[in-house]
Amino acid sequence: MANKSFTLKGIGKNTDYLTIIREMEDGFVVRIVRDLDGYTDVKTDYLSKELFDSCLRTGYLVAVSVPA
C-alpha cells in the first residue's frame, strides 16, 4: 500500500493530502501535506491501522489516484 495517496477532509477550500510512505505491522508511516494560505506544511508521522481504518470509514480520508 506504500505511496497510496488520500485527501483529508478539511474546512473550507483547503486540499490537504496524506501519502503512505511505508506500511508496518501495526500501522503506517505517512506524509501529510497541508496548504496553509500559500504556505506548504509537510509532516511525516505514524498512523495506526485502527485509526487509518476509522478515518476511511468516516470519510475523513478519501483515496485519490494522484495528488494535485
Stockholm file with secondary structure:
# STOCKHOLM 1.0

chainA/1-68         MANKSFTLKGIGKNTDYLTIIREMEDGFVVRIVRDLDGYTDVKTDYLSKELFDSCLRTGYLVAVSVPA
#=GR chainA/1-68 SS CTTCEEEECCSTTCCEEEEEEEECSSEEEEEEEEEETTEEEEEEEEEEHHHHHHHHHHTSEEEESSCC
#=GC SS_cons        CTTCEEEECCSTTCCEEEEEEEECSSEEEEEEEEEETTEEEEEEEEEEHHHHHHHHHHTSEEEESSCC
//
